[in-house]
């Protein structure tokens, strides 16, 4: 591999673990983290695991940080940085909605632009987007997050077609509900809203992420293989057993009719669910 693998959002979750595993395997990796305090923390974890990992501050919404990344000679880019804003579409405050798209869509796409042009000039490179099953389907209370991931899917698909003749490949990773804390905190962002609770349609203290969650190991393993070019599929929906369900949910849209005025099952499940429920419980 001619240049390094850049992983954004590597201060926690999928990004951090994938960066550490690739570094442990001897690959040149740059772990991009959002805030400067995460630099020391990730470096310390790399030392504890005995791996050499370059850690850089890279807030994808910061133009200066994005400009710096263009000097790193990136050969493989994993756009992993992301946030999740939970809440009903009618309730989410404007600034929170805009932040959702700044971090998940505009920042990554603007970062990708400069790096993609460099890859095209070299006639080689690989761009991977950490999307989500929410880029293909939508649940209640996840409209903002799913909307941002649907946008990511559109940009990734367009890029794949546009960069093909330049020797650059594009792929997406589409995790379902994995137990990393990301999904549960999505249903706690309302605590930071600066609106009037009396104006909301829902009492968010009563709601939780409405799915049982899986162990994240399959995402780590598959993402490493995709970044190294060992898996040549464009889309990777994980866990594999969810692929059929997602396909059926997408196909069902063609025959969907207006709602009948009753509370949907997933809305009720958000009331009934406990945070952090693993699959099998």
C-alpha positions as a Markdown table, in Angstrom:
| # | Residue | x | y | z |
|---|---|---|---|---|
| 1 | Unk | 0.0 | 0.0 | 0.0 |
| 2 | Unk | 1.5 | 3.3 | -1.2 |
| 3 | Unk | 0.1 | 5.5 | 1.5 |
| 4 | Unk | -1.6 | 5.5 | 4.9 |
| 5 | Unk | -5.1 | 4.5 | 5.9 |
| 6 | Unk | -6.9 | 7.5 | 7.4 |
| 7 | Unk | -9.8 | 6.7 | 9.8 |
| 8 | Unk | -11.9 | 9.6 | 10.9 |
| 9 | Unk | -13.9 | 9.5 | 14.2 |
| 10 | Unk | -11.2 | 7.2 | 15.6 |
| 11 | Unk | -11.5 | 8.5 | 19.2 |
| 12 | Unk | -14.1 | 5.9 | 20.1 |
| 13 | Unk | -16.3 | 3.0 | 18.8 |
| 14 | Unk | -15.8 | 1.3 | 15.5 |
| 15 | Unk | -13.1 | 3.8 | 14.3 |
| 16 | Unk | -10.8 | 3.4 | 17.2 |
| 17 | Unk | -10.9 | -0.4 | 17.3 |
| 18 | Unk | -10.4 | -0.7 | 13.5 |
| 19 | Unk | -7.5 | 1.7 | 13.7 |
| 20 | Unk | -5.8 | -0.2 | 16.5 |
| 21 | Unk | -6.3 | -3.6 | 14.7 |
| 22 | Unk | -4.9 | -2.3 | 11.4 |
| 23 | Unk | -1.9 | -0.8 | 13.2 |
| 24 | Unk | -1.4 | -4.1 | 15.1 |
| 25 | Unk | -1.2 | -5.9 | 11.7 |
| 26 | Unk | 1.6 | -3.6 | 10.7 |
| 27 | Unk | -0.3 | -1.1 | 8.5 |
| 28 | Unk | 0.4 | 2.6 | 8.4 |
| 29 | Unk | -2.7 | 4.1 | 10.0 |
| 30 | Unk | -3.7 | 7.7 | 10.9 |
| 31 | Unk | -6.4 | 7.8 | 13.5 |
| 32 | Unk | -8.2 | 11.1 | 13.2 |
| 33 | Unk | -10.0 | 12.3 | 16.4 |
| 34 | Unk | -12.4 | 15.1 | 16.9 |
| 35 | Unk | -10.9 | 16.9 | 19.9 |
| 36 | Unk | -7.3 | 17.4 | 21.1 |
| 37 | Unk | -8.0 | 15.6 | 24.4 |
| 38 | Unk | -8.7 | 12.4 | 22.5 |
| 39 | Unk | -5.2 | 12.5 | 20.9 |
| 40 | Unk | -3.4 | 11.6 | 24.1 |
| 41 | Unk | -6.0 | 9.0 | 25.1 |
| 42 | Unk | -5.8 | 7.1 | 21.9 |
| 43 | Unk | -2.0 | 7.2 | 21.8 |
| 44 | Unk | -2.0 | 5.8 | 25.3 |
| 45 | Unk | -4.3 | 3.0 | 24.3 |
| 46 | Unk | -2.1 | 2.2 | 21.3 |
| 47 | Unk | 1.0 | 2.0 | 23.6 |
| 48 | Unk | -0.9 | -0.3 | 26.0 |
| 49 | Unk | -1.6 | -2.6 | 23.1 |
| 50 | Unk | 2.0 | -2.3 | 21.8 |
| 51 | Unk | 1.2 | -0.8 | 18.4 |
| 52 | Unk | 2.5 | 2.1 | 16.5 |
| 53 | Unk | -0.4 | 4.4 | 15.6 |
| 54 | Unk | -0.3 | 8.0 | 14.4 |
| 55 | Unk | -3.0 | 10.1 | 16.0 |
| 56 | Unk | -4.0 | 13.5 | 14.6 |
| 57 | Unk | -6.8 | 16.0 | 15.5 |
| 58 | Unk | -9.2 | 15.9 | 12.6 |
| 59 | Unk | -12.6 | 17.5 | 13.2 |
| 60 | Unk | -14.3 | 16.9 | 9.9 |
| 61 | Unk | -16.4 | 20.1 | 10.3 |
| 62 | Unk | -13.2 | 22.2 | 10.7 |
| 63 | Unk | -11.9 | 23.5 | 7.4 |
| 64 | Unk | -8.4 | 23.9 | 8.7 |
| 65 | Unk | -8.3 | 20.2 | 9.9 |
| 66 | Unk | -9.6 | 19.1 | 6.5 |
| 67 | Unk | -6.9 | 21.1 | 4.8 |
| 68 | Unk | -4.2 | 19.5 | 6.9 |
| 69 | Unk | -5.4 | 16.0 | 6.0 |
| 70 | Unk | -4.7 | 16.7 | 2.3 |
| 71 | Unk | -1.0 | 16.7 | 3.1 |
| 72 | Unk | -1.0 | 13.2 | 4.5 |
| 73 | Unk | -0.9 | 11.3 | 1.2 |
| 74 | Unk | -3.9 | 9.2 | 2.1 |
| 75 | Unk | -4.3 | 6.0 | 0.1 |
| 76 | Unk | -7.4 | 4.6 | 1.9 |
| 77 | Unk | -10.0 | 6.8 | 3.6 |
| 78 | Unk | -12.6 | 5.5 | 6.1 |
| 79 | Unk | -15.2 | 8.2 | 6.7 |
| 80 | Unk | -16.3 | 6.9 | 10.1 |
| 81 | Unk | -16.9 | 10.2 | 12.0 |
| 82 | Unk | -20.5 | 10.6 | 12.9 |
| 83 | Unk | -23.0 | 11.6 | 15.6 |
| 84 | Unk | -26.6 | 10.5 | 16.2 |
| 85 | Unk | -29.5 | 12.8 | 17.1 |
| 86 | Unk | -32.6 | 11.0 | 18.4 |
| 87 | Unk | -36.0 | 12.5 | 18.6 |
| 88 | Unk | -39.2 | 12.9 | 16.6 |
| 89 | Unk | -38.8 | 14.9 | 13.5 |
| 90 | Unk | -41.4 | 17.5 | 14.7 |
| 91 | Unk | -39.4 | 18.1 | 17.9 |
| 92 | Unk | -35.7 | 18.2 | 17.1 |
| 93 | Unk | -34.4 | 21.8 | 17.5 |
| 94 | Unk | -32.9 | 23.5 | 14.4 |
| 95 | Unk | -29.4 | 23.7 | 15.6 |
| 96 | Unk | -29.3 | 20.0 | 16.5 |
| 97 | Unk | -30.7 | 19.1 | 13.1 |
| 98 | Unk | -28.1 | 21.2 | 11.3 |
| 99 | Unk | -25.3 | 19.7 | 13.5 |
| 100 | Unk | -26.4 | 16.2 | 12.5 |
| 101 | Unk | -25.8 | 16.9 | 8.8 |
| 102 | Unk | -22.7 | 19.0 | 9.3 |
| 103 | Unk | -20.9 | 16.1 | 11.1 |
| 104 | Unk | -22.3 | 13.2 | 9.1 |
| 105 | Unk | -22.6 | 14.6 | 5.6 |
| 106 | Unk | -21.0 | 17.9 | 4.8 |
| 107 | Unk | -17.8 | 17.5 | 6.8 |
| 108 | Unk | -17.1 | 14.0 | 5.4 |
| 109 | Unk | -18.0 | 14.9 | 1.8 |
| 110 | Unk | -15.8 | 18.1 | 1.9 |
| 111 | Unk | -12.9 | 16.1 | 3.4 |
| 112 | Unk | -13.4 | 13.4 | 0.7 |
| 113 | Unk | -13.3 | 16.0 | -2.1 |
| 114 | Unk | -9.7 | 16.9 | -1.7 |
| 115 | Unk | -8.5 | 13.4 | -1.0 |
| 116 | Unk | -10.5 | 11.9 | -3.9 |
| 117 | Unk | -8.9 | 14.3 | -6.4 |
| 118 | Unk | -5.5 | 13.3 | -5.1 |
| 119 | Unk | -6.4 | 9.6 | -5.5 |
| 120 | Unk | -7.7 | 10.3 | -9.0 |
| 121 | Unk | -4.4 | 12.0 | -9.9 |
| 122 | Unk | -2.5 | 8.9 | -8.7 |
| 123 | Unk | -5.0 | 6.6 | -10.4 |
| 124 | Unk | -5.4 | 4.6 | -7.1 |
| 125 | Unk | -7.2 | 4.8 | -3.8 |
| 126 | Unk | -10.0 | 3.4 | -1.8 |
| 127 | Unk | -12.8 | 5.4 | -0.1 |
| 128 | Unk | -15.1 | 3.7 | 2.4 |
| 129 | Unk | -18.1 | 5.3 | 4.2 |
| 130 | Unk | -19.3 | 4.0 | 7.5 |
| 131 | Unk | -23.0 | 4.3 | 6.7 |
| 132 | Unk | -25.7 | 2.4 | 8.5 |
| 133 | Unk | -28.7 | 0.2 | 8.0 |
| 134 | Unk | -30.4 | 3.5 | 8.7 |
| 135 | Unk | -29.0 | 4.7 | 5.3 |
| 136 | Unk | -31.4 | 2.2 | 3.8 |
| 137 | Unk | -34.4 | 2.0 | 6.2 |
| 138 | Unk | -35.9 | 4.3 | 8.8 |
| 139 | Unk | -37.2 | 3.8 | 12.3 |
| 140 | Unk | -39.3 | 6.2 | 14.4 |
| 141 | Unk | -37.2 | 8.8 | 16.4 |
| 142 | Unk | -34.2 | 8.4 | 14.1 |
| 143 | Unk | -35.3 | 10.5 | 11.1 |
| 144 | Unk | -32.4 | 13.0 | 11.5 |
| 145 | Unk | -29.8 | 10.3 | 11.7 |
| 146 | Unk | -31.3 | 8.2 | 9.0 |
| 147 | Unk | -31.7 | 11.2 | 6.8 |
| 148 | Unk | -28.0 | 12.0 | 7.1 |
| 149 | Unk | -27.1 | 8.4 | 6.3 |
| 150 | Unk | -29.4 | 8.3 | 3.3 |
| 151 | Unk | -27.5 | 11.4 | 2.1 |
| 152 | Unk | -24.2 | 9.5 | 2.7 |
| 153 | Unk | -25.5 | 6.6 | 0.6 |
| 154 | Unk | -26.3 | 9.0 | -2.3 |
| 155 | Unk | -22.9 | 10.6 | -2.2 |
| 156 | Unk | -21.1 | 7.3 | -2.0 |
| 157 | Unk | -23.0 | 5.8 | -4.9 |
| 158 | Unk | -22.3 | 8.9 | -7.1 |
| 159 | Unk | -18.6 | 8.9 | -6.1 |
| 160 | Unk | -18.3 | 5.2 | -7.0 |
| 161 | Unk | -19.6 | 5.9 | -10.5 |
| 162 | Unk | -17.6 | 9.1 | -11.0 |
| 163 | Unk | -14.2 | 7.7 | -9.8 |
| 164 | Unk | -14.3 | 4.4 | -11.5 |
| 165 | Unk | -12.3 | 5.5 | -14.5 |
| 166 | Unk | -9.6 | 7.0 | -12.2 |
| 167 | Unk | -8.8 | 3.7 | -10.5 |
| 168 | Unk | -10.5 | 4.6 | -7.2 |
| 169 | Unk | -13.0 | 2.3 | -5.5 |
| 170 | Unk | -15.8 | 3.2 | -3.1 |
| 171 | Unk | -17.7 | 1.0 | -0.6 |
| 172 | Unk | -20.1 | 1.3 | 2.3 |
| 173 | Unk | -20.3 | -0.4 | 5.6 |
| 174 | Unk | -23.9 | -0.6 | 6.9 |
| 175 | Unk | -24.0 | -1.7 | 10.6 |
| 176 | Unk | -27.3 | -2.5 | 12.1 |
| 177 | Unk | -27.9 | -2.2 | 15.9 |
| 178 | Unk | -24.5 | -2.9 | 17.6 |
| 179 | Unk | -23.9 | -2.5 | 21.3 |
| 180 | Unk | -21.2 | 0.2 | 21.4 |
| 181 | Unk | -23.2 | 2.8 | 23.3 |
| 182 | Unk | -23.8 | 4.9 | 20.1 |
| 183 | Unk | -27.5 | 3.9 | 19.7 |
| 184 | Unk | -28.4 | 4.4 | 23.4 |
| 185 | Unk | -26.9 | 7.8 | 23.6 |
| 186 | Unk | -28.9 | 8.8 | 20.5 |
| 187 | Unk | -31.9 | 8.6 | 22.7 |
| 188 | Unk | -30.3 | 10.9 | 25.4 |
| 189 | Unk | -29.5 | 13.9 | 23.2 |
| 190 | Unk | -32.8 | 15.5 | 24.1 |
| 191 | Unk | -31.2 | 16.3 | 27.5 |
| 192 | Unk | -29.1 | 19.0 | 25.7 |
| 193 | Unk | -32.0 | 20.6 | 23.8 |
| 194 | Unk | -32.6 | 24.2 | 24.6 |
| 195 | Unk | -36.3 | 24.2 | 23.9 |
| 196 | Unk | -39.5 | 24.0 | 26.0 |
| 197 | Unk | -40.3 | 20.4 | 27.0 |
| 198 | Unk | -43.9 | 21.4 | 27.1 |
| 199 | Unk | -43.9 | 22.0 | 23.3 |
| 200 | Unk | -42.7 | 18.5 | 22.5 |
| 201 | Unk | -44.9 | 15.7 | 21.1 |
| 202 | Unk | -43.1 | 13.1 | 23.2 |
| 203 | Unk | -41.6 | 12.7 | 26.7 |
| 204 | Unk | -38.2 | 11.4 | 25.8 |
| 205 | Unk | -37.4 | 10.2 | 29.3 |
| 206 | Unk | -39.9 | 7.4 | 28.5 |
| 207 | Unk | -38.2 | 6.3 | 25.3 |
| 208 | Unk | -35.2 | 4.0 | 24.5 |
| 209 | Unk | -33.6 | 2.7 | 21.4 |
| 210 | Unk | -36.1 | 0.2 | 20.1 |
| 211 | Unk | -33.9 | -2.7 | 19.1 |
| 212 | Unk | -31.9 | -5.5 | 20.7 |
| 213 | Unk | -28.2 | -5.0 | 20.0 |
| 214 | Unk | -25.4 | -7.2 | 18.7 |
| 215 | Unk | -21.8 | -7.7 | 19.7 |
| 216 | Unk | -19.7 | -5.4 | 17.4 |
| 217 | Unk | -17.0 | -7.9 | 16.5 |
| 218 | Unk | -18.4 | -8.5 | 12.9 |
| 219 | Unk | -18.1 | -4.8 | 12.1 |
| 220 | Unk | -14.5 | -4.7 | 13.1 |
| 221 | Unk | -13.6 | -7.8 | 11.2 |
| 222 | Unk | -15.5 | -6.8 | 8.0 |
| 223 | Unk | -14.3 | -3.2 | 8.0 |
| 224 | Unk | -10.7 | -4.3 | 8.2 |
| 225 | Unk | -11.2 | -6.6 | 5.2 |
| 226 | Unk | -12.9 | -3.9 | 3.2 |
| 227 | Unk | -10.2 | -1.3 | 3.9 |
| 228 | Unk | -7.5 | -3.8 | 2.9 |
| 229 | Unk | -9.3 | -4.6 | -0.4 |
| 230 | Unk | -9.9 | -8.2 | 0.7 |
| 231 | Unk | -13.7 | -7.9 | 0.3 |
| 232 | Unk | -14.8 | -6.6 | -3.1 |
| 233 | Unk | -18.5 | -6.0 | -2.4 |
| 234 | Unk | -19.8 | -2.4 | -2.6 |
| 235 | Unk | -22.3 | -2.7 | 0.3 |
| 236 | Unk | -21.8 | -4.6 | 3.6 |
| 237 | Unk | -24.9 | -4.9 | 5.8 |
| 238 | Unk | -24.1 | -6.3 | 9.2 |
| 239 | Unk | -25.0 | -8.5 | 10.9 |
| 240 | Unk | -25.6 | -10.8 | 7.9 |
| 241 | Unk | -28.9 | -12.1 | 9.3 |
| 242 | Unk | -30.4 | -8.6 | 9.0 |
| 243 | Unk | -29.9 | -8.3 | 5.3 |
| 244 | Unk | -33.1 | -10.1 | 4.4 |
| 245 | Unk | -35.1 | -8.0 | 6.8 |
| 246 | Unk | -33.7 | -4.8 | 5.4 |
| 247 | Unk | -34.4 | -5.8 | 1.8 |
| 248 | Unk | -38.0 | -6.6 | 2.7 |
| 249 | Unk | -38.4 | -3.3 | 4.5 |
| 250 | Unk | -37.1 | -1.4 | 1.5 |
| 251 | Unk | -39.3 | -3.4 | -1.0 |
| 252 | Unk | -42.4 | -2.9 | 1.2 |
| 253 | Unk | -42.2 | 0.9 | 0.5 |
| 254 | Unk | -43.6 | 0.2 | -3.0 |
| 255 | Unk | -46.9 | -1.1 | -1.6 |
| 256 | Unk | -47.1 | 1.1 | 1.5 |
| 257 | Unk | -50.4 | 2.8 | 2.3 |
| 258 | Unk | -51.3 | 5.8 | 4.5 |
| 259 | Unk | -51.1 | 5.1 | 8.2 |
| 260 | Unk | -54.3 | 4.0 | 10.0 |
| 261 | Unk | -54.0 | 6.3 | 13.0 |
| 262 | Unk | -52.7 | 3.7 | 15.4 |
| 263 | Unk | -49.3 | 3.7 | 17.1 |
| 264 | Unk | -46.8 | 1.7 | 15.1 |
| 265 | Unk | -45.1 | -1.3 | 16.8 |
| 266 | Unk | -41.6 | 0.2 | 16.8 |
| 267 | Unk | -42.9 | 3.4 | 18.6 |
| 268 | Unk | -44.4 | 1.2 | 21.3 |
| 269 | Unk | -41.2 | -0.8 | 21.5 |
| 270 | Unk | -39.3 | 2.4 | 22.2 |
| 271 | Unk | -41.5 | 2.8 | 25.3 |
| 272 | Unk | -41.1 | -0.9 | 26.3 |
| 273 | Unk | -37.4 | -1.3 | 25.7 |
| 274 | Unk | -34.6 | -0.9 | 28.2 |
| 275 | Unk | -31.4 | 0.8 | 27.0 |
| 276 | Unk | -28.5 | -1.5 | 26.0 |
| 277 | Unk | -30.5 | -4.7 | 25.6 |
| 278 | Unk | -28.4 | -7.4 | 23.9 |
| 279 | Unk | -29.8 | -9.7 | 21.3 |
| 280 | Unk | -31.1 | -12.8 | 23.0 |
| 281 | Unk | -32.6 | -11.1 | 26.0 |
